[in-house]
Amino acid sequence: MILVLIGPDLYQLARDYASAVSHVLWEDLGETEAAWGHLRVPMNAFLNAAQEKLG
């Protein structure tokens, strides 16, 4: 749905973020900080791009 409404760039960022979330949920990354470290970059990239695109 994101691809149709917003375009391929934001779609890819959303997929990257969703993949990181899935990885955190299904893999043992150890401490909580390791999980946040794994999520931080794709989450911020997606949220910043979405804010810029959607205003």
Backbone atoms as SQL, in Angstrom:
CREATE TABLE atoms (id INTEGER PRIMARY KEY, chain TEXT, resi INTEGER, resn TEXT, atom TEXT, x REAL, y REAL, z REAL);
INSERT INTO atoms VALUES
  (1, 'A', 1, 'MET', 'N', 0.829, -1.189, 0.000),
  (2, 'A', 1, 'MET', 'CA', 0.000, 0.000, 0.000),
  (3, 'A', 1, 'MET', 'C', 0.872, 1.250, 0.000),
  (4, 'A', 2, 'ILE', 'N', 1.948, 1.251, 0.756),
  (5, 'A', 2, 'ILE', 'CA', 2.829, 2.424, 0.802),
  (6, 'A', 2, 'ILE', 'C', 3.427, 2.685, -0.568),
  (7, 'A', 3, 'LEU', 'N', 3.813, 1.628, -1.279),
  (8, 'A', 3, 'LEU', 'CA', 4.399, 1.784, -2.611),
  (9, 'A', 3, 'LEU', 'C', 3.431, 2.495, -3.552),
  (10, 'A', 4, 'VAL', 'N', 2.179, 2.118, -3.513),
  (11, 'A', 4, 'VAL', 'CA', 1.175, 2.717, -4.395),
  (12, 'A', 4, 'VAL', 'C', 0.920, 4.175, -4.024),
  (13, 'A', 5, 'LEU', 'N', 0.821, 4.472, -2.749),
  (14, 'A', 5, 'LEU', 'CA', 0.453, 5.815, -2.306),
  (15, 'A', 5, 'LEU', 'C', 1.624, 6.789, -2.253),
  (16, 'A', 6, 'ILE', 'N', 2.784, 6.330, -1.893),
  (17, 'A', 6, 'ILE', 'CA', 3.899, 7.233, -1.621),
  (18, 'A', 6, 'ILE', 'C', 5.043, 7.092, -2.611),
  (19, 'A', 7, 'GLY', 'N', 5.325, 5.898, -3.058),
  (20, 'A', 7, 'GLY', 'CA', 6.406, 5.688, -4.009),
  (21, 'A', 7, 'GLY', 'C', 7.470, 4.737, -3.485),
  (22, 'A', 8, 'PRO', 'N', 8.396, 4.372, -4.350),
  (23, 'A', 8, 'PRO', 'CA', 9.359, 3.326, -4.013),
  (24, 'A', 8, 'PRO', 'C', 10.379, 3.699, -2.933),
  (25, 'A', 9, 'ASP', 'N', 10.753, 4.954, -2.820),
  (26, 'A', 9, 'ASP', 'CA', 11.769, 5.328, -1.832),
  (27, 'A', 9, 'ASP', 'C', 11.262, 5.125, -0.406),
  (28, 'A', 10, 'LEU', 'N', 10.091, 5.653, -0.111),
  (29, 'A', 10, 'LEU', 'CA', 9.528, 5.498, 1.229),
  (30, 'A', 10, 'LEU', 'C', 9.125, 4.047, 1.485),
  (31, 'A', 11, 'TYR', 'N', 8.672, 3.379, 0.456),
  (32, 'A', 11, 'TYR', 'CA', 8.330, 1.966, 0.558),
  (33, 'A', 11, 'TYR', 'C', 9.541, 1.156, 1.013),
  (34, 'A', 12, 'GLN', 'N', 10.694, 1.393, 0.404),
  (35, 'A', 12, 'GLN', 'CA', 11.899, 0.647, 0.767),
  (36, 'A', 12, 'GLN', 'C', 12.326, 0.942, 2.200),
  (37, 'A', 13, 'LEU', 'N', 12.214, 2.188, 2.609),
  (38, 'A', 13, 'LEU', 'CA', 12.545, 2.537, 3.994),
  (39, 'A', 13, 'LEU', 'C', 11.594, 1.846, 4.972),
  (40, 'A', 14, 'ALA', 'N', 10.318, 1.763, 4.614),
  (41, 'A', 14, 'ALA', 'CA', 9.338, 1.070, 5.462),
  (42, 'A', 14, 'ALA', 'C', 9.667, -0.416, 5.551),
  (43, 'A', 15, 'ARG', 'N', 10.059, -1.010, 4.438),
  (44, 'A', 15, 'ARG', 'CA', 10.447, -2.434, 4.443),
  (45, 'A', 15, 'ARG', 'C', 11.694, -2.665, 5.281),
  (46, 'A', 16, 'ASP', 'N', 12.660, -1.775, 5.165),
  (47, 'A', 16, 'ASP', 'CA', 13.885, -1.906, 5.960),
  (48, 'A', 16, 'ASP', 'C', 13.564, -1.841, 7.450),
  (49, 'A', 17, 'TYR', 'N', 12.701, -0.926, 7.825),
  (50, 'A', 17, 'TYR', 'CA', 12.307, -0.782, 9.225),
  (51, 'A', 17, 'TYR', 'C', 11.537, -2.024, 9.692),
  (52, 'A', 18, 'ALA', 'N', 10.590, -2.497, 8.882),
  (53, 'A', 18, 'ALA', 'CA', 9.821, -3.687, 9.233),
  (54, 'A', 18, 'ALA', 'C', 10.733, -4.908, 9.362),
  (55, 'A', 19, 'SER', 'N', 11.719, -5.013, 8.514),
  (56, 'A', 19, 'SER', 'CA', 12.669, -6.126, 8.599),
  (57, 'A', 19, 'SER', 'C', 13.476, -6.054, 9.892),
  (58, 'A', 20, 'ALA', 'N', 13.883, -4.852, 10.274),
  (59, 'A', 20, 'ALA', 'CA', 14.630, -4.679, 11.520),
  (60, 'A', 20, 'ALA', 'C', 13.762, -5.045, 12.726),
  (61, 'A', 21, 'VAL', 'N', 12.502, -4.641, 12.703),
  (62, 'A', 21, 'VAL', 'CA', 11.581, -4.991, 13.792),
  (63, 'A', 21, 'VAL', 'C', 11.412, -6.505, 13.860),
  (64, 'A', 22, 'SER', 'N', 11.231, -7.136, 12.722),
  (65, 'A', 22, 'SER', 'CA', 11.083, -8.590, 12.676),
  (66, 'A', 22, 'SER', 'C', 12.328, -9.268, 13.237),
  (67, 'A', 23, 'HIS', 'N', 13.481, -8.778, 12.861),
  (68, 'A', 23, 'HIS', 'CA', 14.733, -9.342, 13.360),
  (69, 'A', 23, 'HIS', 'C', 14.794, -9.234, 14.886),
  (70, 'A', 24, 'VAL', 'N', 14.440, -8.088, 15.421),
  (71, 'A', 24, 'VAL', 'CA', 14.470, -7.887, 16.873),
  (72, 'A', 24, 'VAL', 'C', 13.484, -8.834, 17.568),
  (73, 'A', 25, 'LEU', 'N', 12.323, -9.045, 16.969),
  (74, 'A', 25, 'LEU', 'CA', 11.318, -9.901, 17.581),
  (75, 'A', 25, 'LEU', 'C', 11.708, -11.383, 17.573),
  (76, 'A', 26, 'TRP', 'N', 12.408, -11.815, 16.520),
  (77, 'A', 26, 'TRP', 'CA', 12.650, -13.244, 16.346),
  (78, 'A', 26, 'TRP', 'C', 14.077, -13.688, 16.655),
  (79, 'A', 27, 'GLU', 'N', 14.999, -12.771, 16.826),
  (80, 'A', 27, 'GLU', 'CA', 16.386, -13.124, 17.131),
  (81, 'A', 27, 'GLU', 'C', 16.747, -12.646, 18.529),
  (82, 'A', 28, 'ASP', 'N', 17.599, -13.360, 19.185),
  (83, 'A', 28, 'ASP', 'CA', 18.058, -12.962, 20.511),
  (84, 'A', 28, 'ASP', 'C', 19.237, -12.009, 20.351),
  (85, 'A', 29, 'LEU', 'N', 19.001, -10.736, 20.573),
  (86, 'A', 29, 'LEU', 'CA', 20.054, -9.739, 20.435),
  (87, 'A', 29, 'LEU', 'C', 20.717, -9.410, 21.764),
  (88, 'A', 30, 'GLY', 'N', 20.304, -10.093, 22.809),
  (89, 'A', 30, 'GLY', 'CA', 20.894, -9.837, 24.115),
  (90, 'A', 30, 'GLY', 'C', 20.153, -8.741, 24.850),
  (91, 'A', 31, 'GLU', 'N', 20.884, -7.737, 25.258),
  (92, 'A', 31, 'GLU', 'CA', 20.316, -6.653, 26.054),
  (93, 'A', 31, 'GLU', 'C', 19.368, -5.770, 25.249),
  (94, 'A', 32, 'THR', 'N', 18.517, -5.073, 25.964),
  (95, 'A', 32, 'THR', 'CA', 17.548, -4.169, 25.336),
  (96, 'A', 32, 'THR', 'C', 18.237, -3.115, 24.485),
  (97, 'A', 33, 'GLU', 'N', 19.360, -2.601, 24.952),
  (98, 'A', 33, 'GLU', 'CA', 20.084, -1.566, 24.200),
  (99, 'A', 33, 'GLU', 'C', 20.541, -2.076, 22.836),
  (100, 'A', 34, 'ALA', 'N', 20.874, -3.358, 22.745),
  (101, 'A', 34, 'ALA', 'CA', 21.267, -3.939, 21.457),
  (102, 'A', 34, 'ALA', 'C', 20.086, -3.924, 20.482),
  (103, 'A', 35, 'ALA', 'N', 18.894, -4.210, 20.992),
  (104, 'A', 35, 'ALA', 'CA', 17.701, -4.181, 20.140),
  (105, 'A', 35, 'ALA', 'C', 17.440, -2.768, 19.642),
  (106, 'A', 36, 'TRP', 'N', 17.514, -1.782, 20.555),
  (107, 'A', 36, 'TRP', 'CA', 17.294, -0.389, 20.140),
  (108, 'A', 36, 'TRP', 'C', 18.375, 0.058, 19.162),
  (109, 'A', 37, 'GLY', 'N', 19.584, -0.376, 19.383),
  (110, 'A', 37, 'GLY', 'CA', 20.661, -0.043, 18.451),
  (111, 'A', 37, 'GLY', 'C', 20.404, -0.589, 17.060),
  (112, 'A', 38, 'HIS', 'N', 19.814, -1.767, 17.007),
  (113, 'A', 38, 'HIS', 'CA', 19.494, -2.390, 15.716),
  (114, 'A', 38, 'HIS', 'C', 18.344, -1.666, 15.019),
  (115, 'A', 39, 'LEU', 'N', 17.416, -1.127, 15.801),
  (116, 'A', 39, 'LEU', 'CA', 16.234, -0.457, 15.234),
  (117, 'A', 39, 'LEU', 'C', 16.454, 1.016, 14.919),
  (118, 'A', 40, 'ARG', 'N', 17.350, 1.650, 15.633),
  (119, 'A', 40, 'ARG', 'CA', 17.470, 3.108, 15.595),
  (120, 'A', 40, 'ARG', 'C', 17.670, 3.667, 14.184),
  (121, 'A', 41, 'VAL', 'N', 18.606, 3.153, 13.426),
  (122, 'A', 41, 'VAL', 'CA', 18.915, 3.721, 12.105),
  (123, 'A', 41, 'VAL', 'C', 17.745, 3.550, 11.130),
  (124, 'A', 42, 'PRO', 'N', 17.211, 2.330, 10.925),
  (125, 'A', 42, 'PRO', 'CA', 16.093, 2.215, 9.977),
  (126, 'A', 42, 'PRO', 'C', 14.828, 2.934, 10.447),
  (127, 'A', 43, 'MET', 'N', 14.599, 2.962, 11.760),
  (128, 'A', 43, 'MET', 'CA', 13.421, 3.664, 12.286),
  (129, 'A', 43, 'MET', 'C', 13.521, 5.156, 11.996),
  (130, 'A', 44, 'ASN', 'N', 14.655, 5.747, 12.335),
  (131, 'A', 44, 'ASN', 'CA', 14.822, 7.186, 12.102),
  (132, 'A', 44, 'ASN', 'C', 14.791, 7.534, 10.620),
  (133, 'A', 45, 'ALA', 'N', 15.397, 6.700, 9.788),
  (134, 'A', 45, 'ALA', 'CA', 15.379, 6.957, 8.344),
  (135, 'A', 45, 'ALA', 'C', 13.946, 6.959, 7.820),
  (136, 'A', 46, 'PHE', 'N', 13.164, 5.962, 8.223),
  (137, 'A', 46, 'PHE', 'CA', 11.770, 5.873, 7.773),
  (138, 'A', 46, 'PHE', 'C', 10.941, 7.030, 8.302),
  (139, 'A', 47, 'LEU', 'N', 11.022, 7.296, 9.596),
  (140, 'A', 47, 'LEU', 'CA', 10.202, 8.353, 10.177),
  (141, 'A', 47, 'LEU', 'C', 10.558, 9.734, 9.637),
  (142, 'A', 48, 'ASN', 'N', 11.828, 10.012, 9.444),
  (143, 'A', 48, 'ASN', 'CA', 12.235, 11.304, 8.879),
  (144, 'A', 48, 'ASN', 'C', 11.759, 11.460, 7.439),
  (145, 'A', 49, 'ALA', 'N', 11.880, 10.403, 6.642),
  (146, 'A', 49, 'ALA', 'CA', 11.427, 10.459, 5.256),
  (147, 'A', 49, 'ALA', 'C', 9.901, 10.601, 5.186),
  (148, 'A', 50, 'ALA', 'N', 9.193, 9.884, 6.051),
  (149, 'A', 50, 'ALA', 'CA', 7.732, 9.969, 6.066),
  (150, 'A', 50, 'ALA', 'C', 7.276, 11.361, 6.461),
  (151, 'A', 51, 'GLN', 'N', 7.928, 11.945, 7.465),
  (152, 'A', 51, 'GLN', 'CA', 7.576, 13.302, 7.879),
  (153, 'A', 51, 'GLN', 'C', 7.842, 14.295, 6.761),
  (154, 'A', 52, 'GLU', 'N', 8.962, 14.148, 6.091),
  (155, 'A', 52, 'GLU', 'CA', 9.289, 15.053, 4.990),
  (156, 'A', 52, 'GLU', 'C', 8.296, 14.917, 3.839),
  (157, 'A', 53, 'LYS', 'N', 7.935, 13.667, 3.523),
  (158, 'A', 53, 'LYS', 'CA', 7.038, 13.410, 2.392),
  (159, 'A', 53, 'LYS', 'C', 5.600, 13.831, 2.708),
  (160, 'A', 54, 'LEU', 'N', 5.155, 13.558, 3.931),
  (161, 'A', 54, 'LEU', 'CA', 3.759, 13.793, 4.282),
  (162, 'A', 54, 'LEU', 'C', 3.502, 15.128, 4.939),
  (163, 'A', 55, 'GLY', 'N', 4.572, 15.788, 5.361),
  (164, 'A', 55, 'GLY', 'CA', 4.444, 17.110, 5.935),
  (165, 'A', 55, 'GLY', 'C', 4.093, 17.129, 7.332);
